[in-house]
Amino acid sequence: MPPIQNVGIIGAGTMGSGIAHVFARSGFNVILCDIEQSFLDKSLTRIRTNLGREAAKGKLTSEEVELATNRIQLTTDRSKLAVADFAVEAASERFEIKSDIFRWLDAILPPKAILATNTSSISVTKLAAQTGRPTQVIGMHFFNPVPVMALVEIIRGLQTDQATFDIVRDLSIQLGKTPIEVNDSPGFVSNRVLMPLINEAAFTVMEGVATAEAVDQVFQLGMAHPMGPLTLADFIGLDVCVDILRVLHQGLGDPKYRPCPLLVRMVDAGWLGRKSGRGFYSY
Ligand SMILES: NC(=O)c1ccc[n+]([C@@H]2O[C@H](COP(=O)([O-])OP(=O)(O)OC[C@H]3O[C@@H](n4cnc5c(N)ncnc54)[C@H](O)[C@@H]3O)[C@@H](O)[C@H]2O)c1
């Protein structure tokens, strides 16, 4: 396969913005696609700010910031993705949304292009089955904030072939990340282990065992976690946490994954964490 030059990114939220940032910084042309121009404009502002932060730390020159920004094309028109040799889907964590995206990506992108998903929990195998190229579909799971976190969890779907895996592993290294290989299973490794911790922390607050601050301090001071589970939940987004817990609950069929009613109520109230200004803490 010729080297990857043009990368399509679908979804310009928290993760899509970070993924666009790291690809552009590494010299790839990025076509960033979302459903509304205002989301794209907001995303570009965020990317500029974060690239500027890297420049302030001496990691990039101002010229490199300018070059990286200029490599990002914003669009609400999916046909613009026809030139992409690689795509990363980073849209909302709903199977219906992602399966629709995989169907149109399959129709629009060249037959050789690899289609990756940044899903936190949805079956890569099932998304691959929406396409006519299941051997070229893979999970490429970045962590928030993408420009900072070293890990990419690479998820092999049942039909993912070795060539696809090798390309995505090498690409992750090119982006300055450390790839870790896992097989397809609900929540993979990261969220299968992390979400029950966050959920149980929410149960302790709901049951009045401790305050959110106290729960977080137990993990920071007692287990040397850089941030407590509820601060982390606010950072991830409580809606994203509930969505992932539902996927784990449904996919693994074990009641231990049922979302804590307090988390569900907070999401119903629009308290989504940092992004909405209120979650377990106020921002
Ligand atoms: N937030 C995290 O910490 C985190 C970490 C790793 C992975 N993820 C995963 O990354 C994905 C995105 O999460 P996020 O936190 O960036 O969510 P987000 O809500 O910030 O962004 C999602 C974006 O997708 C867009 N979108 C929805 N439908 C679309 C469509 N049909 N076409 C194009 N764009 C569409 C939305 O408009 C929104 O801008 C999810 O699958 C999530 O599970 C999230």
The ligand as a Gaussian input file, in Angstrom:
#p B3LYP/6-31G(d) Opt

LIG

0 1
 N      -14.112000      11.449000      25.707000
 C      -13.180000      10.536000      25.933000
 O      -12.432000      10.623000      26.921000
 C      -12.970000       9.410000      24.963000
 C      -11.784000       8.654000      25.045000
 C      -11.549000       7.641000      24.097000
 C      -12.520000       7.380000      23.121000
 N      -13.673000       8.109000      23.083000
 C      -14.639000       7.787000      22.023000
 O      -14.465000       8.745000      20.990000
 C      -15.719000       8.973000      20.324000
 C      -16.057000      10.441000      20.369000
 O      -16.120000      10.846000      21.720000
 P      -16.016000      12.397000      22.127000
 O      -15.758000      12.428000      23.589000
 O      -15.112000      13.111000      21.193000
 O      -17.527000      12.859000      21.858000
 P      -18.076000      14.338000      21.523000
 O      -19.498000      14.317000      21.883000
 O      -17.168000      15.381000      22.106000
 O      -17.905000      14.426000      19.910000
 C      -18.628000      13.637000      19.011000
 C      -18.755000      14.429000      17.719000
 O      -19.277000      13.556000      16.703000
 C      -20.119000      14.345000      15.894000
 N      -21.014000      13.491000      15.120000
 C      -22.115000      12.815000      15.533000
 N      -22.682000      12.161000      14.486000
 C      -21.906000      12.428000      13.414000
 C      -21.977000      12.040000      12.037000
 N      -22.947000      11.278000      11.591000
 N      -21.026000      12.497000      11.194000
 C      -20.017000      13.295000      11.643000
 N      -19.917000      13.687000      12.932000
 C      -20.846000      13.259000      13.800000
 C      -20.834000      15.251000      16.876000
 O      -21.433000      16.355000      16.226000
 C      -19.688000      15.641000      17.824000
 O      -19.027000      16.797000      17.365000
 C      -16.722000       8.068000      21.035000
 O      -16.800000       6.861000      20.346000
 C      -16.099000       7.878000      22.410000
 O      -16.526000       6.694000      23.028000
 C      -13.922000       9.120000      23.970000

